[in-house]
Amino acid sequence: MKPTLDELEAIVRNRICKVCTDRTVDGTCGMEQPDRCSLFGLFPLVAQAILATDSDNIEDYVQAIRENVCSVCLEQALDGSCVPRQEVRCALDAYLIPIVDAIEEAVGKSFNRDSLAAQRPSPERLST
């Protein structure tokens, strides 16, 4: 049985929040406005973009996120630039690989990480 969106979100929260740099010492979210988290504020779109992508190339997931999530995020400028992403303050961008892993594992897919070193997105690609 496929997990629900709420179940996927709980799985991703369990995997990502415990390593997030915004986490406080007691393990809670340290963001001033937790509802503005780029990952969970737009989670339905994040999950949809990842589930619709079937690739072992991380660039395909980056493209899907940029087109389907970043394009509607209020933090992204009209020219496609994003200050939080450029300053590594975007949880979605910073933790994309473990997010993809968590969602794909939950639905029984597997992301082949063997070739990630050769496919690592260029810094220019990530910061746009």
N, C-alpha and C positions, 0 to 999 in steps of 0.2 A: 504494500500500500504506500502510495506517495505521501510524503509529509505535507501538512497544510502550511500555508504561509506563516501562521503563528508558530508552528513547530520549527520551521526553517529559521525564523528570526531567533527563537530561543537557542537553537543549535549554534548559530553564528554569534550571538551574544556570549554564550558560554566559551566559545573558542577565542573571540577577539577581545572582549572587554577585559579579560584577565591579563592581557599583555599590552593593552592600550596605554600610551604614555599619559593620557588624561585621567587615568585611574588614580584614586587617592590611596593612602596607606591602608585604609580599612577596606579597600576593594570596591568602593562605590565610584560612580562617575564624578569626575572633578570638573567637568565643564560647567561654566556659569549658566548655560542654557542647554541642558542635555537634549532637548527636543530639536536642537539645531545641528546635531551630529549628522554629518553628511551620509554616513552609512545607514543609520536607523531612521532618519527623517524621511528618506526616500527608499526605504527597504523594499517595498513591493516592486518598484522599478528595477532595483538592484537584482533582486531574485529573478525577475522576468528576463533581464538582459543576460544573466549568467546561464539560466536554464535554456535560453534560446540559442546559445552558442555551443557548438560541438567542435572543439578543436583542442589540439595539444600545444598550440602556439599562444602564449600569453598575450601577444599583440592583438589577437582577435578578441580577447576579453576586454582589453583596454579600449579598443575601438567600440565595442558594444556598450561599454559603460559611458564613454564620451558621448556617443550618439543618443543613448536612451536615458541616461541619468544626468550627466553633467549639463546636457543641453537644457534641462529644465531647472537646474539648481540655481538658486538666487545668488550664489557666490560667484558663479561664472559670468565674466563680462561678455558683451556681445561679440567681441573678436575671438572668443574661445579661451582667453586667458583666465587664470584663476589664481588669485593671490594665496588663498589657503593651500591649494595644491602646490604652488611654487615654494611655499614656506614649510612644506611637509606638515601641515596642520589639518589635512583632509584624511580622515580615518579610512574612507573608502579607497582612496589612492594608496595610502601608506600600507594597508593590509590586504590589498587585492588578492594576492596569491593565496593566503590562508582562507580568505572569504570564498574564493572559487573552490578550494579544496573542501571546505566544510559543506557547501551547498551540493557539490557534486557527489561527495561521499553519502550525504543524506538521501540522495535520489538514486544511488547505485551506479553512478558514473565515476570514472576515474580520470583525473587530469594527469597526464604523463609529465612528471617533473624532470625526467632524465635530461631533456634537452634545454632546460631553462637557461643555463649559462650561455648557450649560444644564441638564445632568443631574447635575452634580457633587453627590455625596452630602453631605447636611448634616452639620456637625460632630457634631450630636447623634446622627445615625444611625450614624456611624462609631464613635462612642465607646461605644455600648451593646453 
